């Protein structure tokens, strides 16, 4: 009877729990993790994947725009790498198909890693121990494909499970308090759920920023290529200012929000989204309840050592 109740209750909700992936290769995960932290994957050995995707905090960093090589800044806010495996595509514009494809993007970007695959492979191949490890695991020399595959394998393991909200979905009525439950009902009632749903609470669709009002005019400043969003991929005029909807799983751990990193407070980010995406103002009390709900979405991972502390 309890199993039946769980299944029926679970099926009613537009958000589903995250489960630990079971199909990944442990040796490849370990190799990919080493590469993820390896600064040799950048020009002059300056930065690693982990420089911008800091696993102990939120899988991104605490800056509006991240630091690339030669003191340059990235053109968009670094998204979290946690739970990225569940995204429909990668990058804000969806330019990259999956995590394997995404690994290529920062390596050759002159404002990020700023190097070439030939140079990366040459540096890594000079490391005899690493070359032997690739040979043993992939049965071939170090190559772009094997590097991408190993890092992608590691990134697929970066999922946050057992969040309070997921435990509530699975039947533990005491996993979240009444304010959080009310915040979830408001999240659905106001319409946030129309874009932020599924196991990643987002990441599974694209949407234009500014359905109700001109976000970019009100923001001010020059409109950049990054601001054009998915248009830069499709060249379809309807895709201007269209972006992949971000996951909200770790939103309460973030310090900057949106593709341009223009907001640095979660409550303000909720207000901005309500204004431009829902066409309404949300009372402060409701914002704080929604914020409590978002906090309950934070799950656990061995690398995530700085969990959010509610104010």
WOBELHU-V789337 format. One record per backbone hydrogen bond with DSSP energy under -1.0 kcal/mol. CO is the residue of the C=O (numbers start at 0). NH is the residue of the N-H. Records with the same first field share a line. If there is no record, write none. Layout:
CO: NH + NH
This chain:
0: 4
1: 5
2: 6
3: 7
4: 8
5: 9
6: 10
9: 12
13: 197
24: 28
25: 29
26: 30
27: 31
28: 32
29: 33
30: 34
31: 35
32: 36
34: 37
35: 49
37: 40
38: 41
41: 44
42: 45
47: 50
48: 52
51: 53
53: 57 + 58
55: 305
58: 80
59: 53
65: 73
68: 71
71: 67
80: 83
82: 85
83: 86
89: 95
91: 243
95: 89
97: 101
98: 102
101: 104
103: 107
105: 112
106: 114
108: 111 + 113
111: 68
112: 42
115: 119
116: 120
117: 121
118: 122
119: 123
120: 124
121: 125
123: 126
125: 127
126: 130
127: 131
128: 132
129: 133
130: 134
131: 135
132: 136
133: 137
134: 138
142: 146
143: 147
144: 148
145: 149
146: 150
147: 151
148: 152
149: 153
150: 154
151: 155
153: 156
154: 157
156: 158
157: 82
160: 299
162: 166
163: 167
164: 168
165: 169
166: 171
167: 170
170: 172
171: 174
176: 180
177: 181
178: 182
179: 183
180: 184
181: 185
182: 186
183: 187
184: 188
185: 189
186: 191 + 192
190: 193
191: 194 + 195
196: 201
197: 200
200: 247
202: 87
204: 244
206: 242
212: 214
213: 217
214: 218
215: 219
225: 228
227: 230 + 240
228: 231
229: 232 + 233
230: 234
235: 238
236: 239
238: 230 + 241
240: 208
241: 229
242: 206
244: 202
247: 250
249: 252
250: 253
256: 262
257: 260
258: 76
262: 256
264: 268
265: 269
266: 270
267: 271
268: 272
269: 273
270: 274
271: 275
272: 276
273: 279
275: 210 + 211
282: 286
283: 287
284: 288
285: 289
286: 290
287: 291
288: 292
289: 293
290: 294
291: 295
293: 296
294: 297
295: 164
299: 160
300: 303
302: 304
